[in-house]
């Protein structure tokens, strides 16, 4: 599901996702917030959107509280 939101004067897109590894042992689900620009730059295909979600999830997982 893709949801558009307006936060004050800023537009944001929430991309809901679900991912399961090839062994069925790791299950991820949630959403990633992206800007309208990021969304439209990657909206040409589901593969592009999946790549954007993967990038955002990886960025979040590699970020620590110390940063």
N, CA, C and O of each residue as an XYZ file, in Angstrom:
268
protein
N       0.837     -1.165      0.000
C       0.000      0.000      0.000
C       0.892      1.241      0.000
O       1.938      1.264      0.647
N       0.482      2.235     -0.706
C       1.194      3.504     -0.750
C       0.234      4.580     -0.270
O      -0.887      4.690     -0.767
N       0.671      5.359      0.684
C      -0.183      6.374      1.297
C       0.502      7.733      1.220
O       1.683      7.865      1.541
N      -0.239      8.721      0.800
C       0.274     10.091      0.748
C      -0.185     10.830      1.995
O      -1.331     10.681      2.418
N       0.694     11.621      2.583
C       0.331     12.409      3.757
C       0.841     13.827      3.595
O       1.856     14.077      2.946
N       0.116     14.742      4.197
C       0.565     16.130      4.248
C       0.903     16.437      5.702
O       0.029     16.396      6.568
N       2.161     16.743      5.968
C       2.619     17.123      7.304
C       2.933     18.605      7.269
O       3.973     19.017      6.755
N       2.035     19.400      7.815
C       2.161     20.866      7.762
C       2.244     21.294      6.305
O       1.264     21.184      5.568
N       3.396     21.777      5.889
C       3.561     22.212      4.498
C       4.383     21.214      3.698
O       4.769     21.500      2.565
N       4.655     20.058      4.268
C       5.501     19.066      3.611
C       4.682     17.852      3.197
O       3.889     17.329      3.980
N       4.880     17.415      1.976
C       4.214     16.217      1.487
C       5.132     15.026      1.709
O       6.341     15.112      1.495
N       4.546     13.914      2.142
C       5.319     12.715      2.405
C       4.546     11.509      1.877
O       3.316     11.500      1.853
N       5.292     10.502      1.457
C       4.693      9.264      0.991
C       5.148      8.156      1.925
O       6.331      8.061      2.250
N       4.216      7.320      2.357
C       4.550      6.141      3.149
C       4.374      4.927      2.269
O       3.291      4.690      1.735
N       5.439      4.155      2.116
C       5.369      2.931      1.322
C       5.373      1.755      2.299
O       6.378      1.500      2.962
N       4.253      1.042      2.388
C       4.168     -0.149      3.224
C       4.843     -1.297      2.490
O       4.747     -1.407      1.267
N       5.530     -2.155      3.250
C       6.220     -3.261      2.610
C       6.171     -4.505      3.490
O       5.925     -4.435      4.694
N       6.407     -5.619      2.861
C       6.572     -6.906      3.538
C       7.621     -7.676      2.766
O       7.569     -7.746      1.538
N       8.573     -8.255      3.478
C       9.645     -9.009      2.837
C       9.935    -10.268      3.643
O       9.959    -10.236      4.874
N      10.152    -11.364      2.948
C      10.505    -12.642      3.565
C      11.719    -13.177      2.822
O      11.756    -13.167      1.591
N      12.722    -13.649      3.579
C      13.907    -14.181      2.910
C      13.591    -15.502      2.219
O      12.526    -16.085      2.423
N      14.528    -15.962      1.404
C      14.285    -17.150      0.579
C      14.062    -18.415      1.396
O      13.514    -19.389      0.880
N      14.481    -18.420      2.672
C      14.298    -19.588      3.531
C      13.053    -19.482      4.406
O      12.706    -20.428      5.114
N      12.392    -18.347      4.359
C      11.207    -18.135      5.173
C      11.517    -17.943      6.648
O      10.643    -18.112      7.498
N      12.760    -17.591      6.953
C      13.179    -17.447      8.345
C      13.172    -15.997      8.829
O      13.043    -15.746     10.027
N      13.309    -15.058      7.922
C      13.316    -13.645      8.281
C      12.118    -12.987      7.631
O      11.914    -13.085      6.421
N      11.327    -12.315      8.454
C      10.116    -11.665      7.984
C      10.168    -10.202      8.415
O      10.208     -9.909      9.610
N      10.168     -9.294      7.461
C      10.165     -7.862      7.753
C       8.872     -7.261      7.224
O       8.399     -7.631      6.150
N       8.310     -6.345      7.973
C       7.174     -5.592      7.456
C       7.115     -4.251      8.169
O       7.566     -4.117      9.306
N       6.570     -3.290      7.505
C       6.460     -1.954      8.065
C       6.239     -0.949      6.951
O       5.650     -1.261      5.916
N       6.717      0.249      7.179
C       6.624      1.269      6.140
C       7.869      2.123      6.190
O       8.542      2.215      7.216
N       8.163      2.748      5.062
C       9.249      3.722      5.009
C       8.680      5.036      4.500
O       7.939      5.052      3.517
N       9.019      6.139      5.158
C       8.605      7.452      4.654
C       9.609      7.924      3.610
O      10.819      7.833      3.819
N       9.115      8.420      2.505
C       9.966      8.989      1.458
C       9.369     10.313      1.018
O       8.184     10.571      1.227
N      10.182     11.137      0.418
C       9.676     12.404     -0.095
C       8.912     12.151     -1.388
O       9.050     11.100     -2.013
N       8.117     13.120     -1.770
C       7.401     13.009     -3.043
C       8.385     12.883     -4.202
O       8.142     12.142     -5.155
N       9.502     13.614     -4.114
C      10.511     13.563     -5.172
C      11.106     12.156     -5.288
O      11.269     11.637     -6.392
N      11.431     11.538     -4.138
C      11.978     10.178     -4.159
C      10.957      9.205     -4.732
O      11.299      8.320     -5.517
N       9.710      9.375     -4.334
C       8.669      8.473     -4.820
C       8.519      8.571     -6.332
O       8.553      7.555     -7.026
N       8.354      9.783     -6.848
C       8.127      9.926     -8.284
C       9.356      9.570     -9.107
O       9.224      9.127    -10.248
N      10.549      9.755     -8.550
C      11.773      9.369     -9.260
C      11.882      7.851     -9.387
O      12.592      7.351    -10.260
N      11.180      7.116     -8.518
C      11.268      5.651     -8.517
C       9.950      4.962     -8.832
O       9.839      3.746     -8.675
N       8.956      5.708     -9.272
C       7.623      5.126     -9.462
C       7.405      4.501    -10.833
O       6.288      4.096    -11.156
N       8.450      4.417    -11.637
C       8.290      3.863    -12.986
C       8.036      2.358    -12.971
O       7.458      1.817    -13.913
N       8.469      1.675    -11.896
C       8.240      0.233    -11.818
C       8.256     -0.215    -10.361
O       8.760      0.483     -9.481
N       7.696     -1.387    -10.134
C       7.716     -1.948     -8.788
C       9.142     -2.283     -8.359
O       9.472     -2.185     -7.177
N       9.994     -2.680     -9.317
C      11.394     -2.961     -8.992
C      12.098     -1.707     -8.477
O      12.892     -1.782     -7.539
N      11.812     -0.563     -9.083
C      12.406      0.698     -8.628
C      11.932      1.048     -7.222
O      12.727      1.463     -6.379
N      10.632      0.879     -6.972
C      10.099      1.157     -5.635
C      10.671      0.173     -4.606
O      10.984      0.560     -3.480
N      10.803     -1.091     -4.996
C      11.382     -2.080     -4.083
C      12.822     -1.715     -3.755
O      13.257     -1.867     -2.614
N      13.567     -1.231     -4.752
C      14.940     -0.794     -4.514
C      14.999      0.387     -3.564
O      15.888      0.458     -2.716
N      14.061      1.312     -3.698
C      13.999      2.465     -2.805
C      13.700      2.021     -1.374
O      14.324      2.498     -0.426
N      12.747      1.109     -1.223
C      12.415      0.588      0.108
C      13.630     -0.113      0.708
O      13.950      0.097      1.878
N      14.301     -0.934     -0.076
C      15.490     -1.644      0.412
C      16.568     -0.657      0.865
O      17.195     -0.847      1.908
N      16.773      0.381      0.084
C      17.759      1.405      0.437
C      17.407      2.071      1.764
O      18.267      2.233      2.629
N      16.139      2.456      1.921
C      15.703      3.132      3.148
C      15.804      2.212      4.366
O      16.211      2.652      5.441
N      15.437      0.939      4.206
C      15.536     -0.012      5.308
C      16.999     -0.215      5.694
O      17.328     -0.221      6.880
N      17.875     -0.378      4.712
C      19.303     -0.549      4.996
C      19.886      0.672      5.695
O      20.677      0.533      6.628
N      19.503      1.863      5.252
C      19.972      3.088      5.905
C      19.544      3.110      7.372
O      20.336      3.448      8.252
N      18.293      2.751      7.626
C      17.785      2.779      8.998
C      18.465      1.726      9.860
O      18.774      1.987     11.023
N      18.703      0.543      9.309
C      19.342     -0.519     10.084
C      20.806     -0.210     10.391
O      21.336     -0.657     11.408
N      21.453      0.548      9.520
C      22.869      0.855      9.741
C      23.074      2.110     10.574
O      24.207      2.423     10.940
N      22.008      2.833     10.883
C      22.108      4.033     11.695
C      22.060      3.638     13.177
O      21.232      2.832     13.601
N      22.973      4.233     13.942
C      22.968      3.982     15.377
C      22.529      5.244     16.106
O      22.517      6.331     15.528
N      22.172      5.098     17.364
C      21.741      6.245     18.172
C      22.871      7.241     18.350
O      22.604      8.423     18.568
N      24.121      6.813     18.265
C      25.267      7.697     18.467
C      25.453      8.660     17.306
O      26.119      9.686     17.444
N      24.863      8.329     16.161
C      25.054      9.182     14.980
C      24.134     10.368     14.986
O      24.169     11.182     14.063
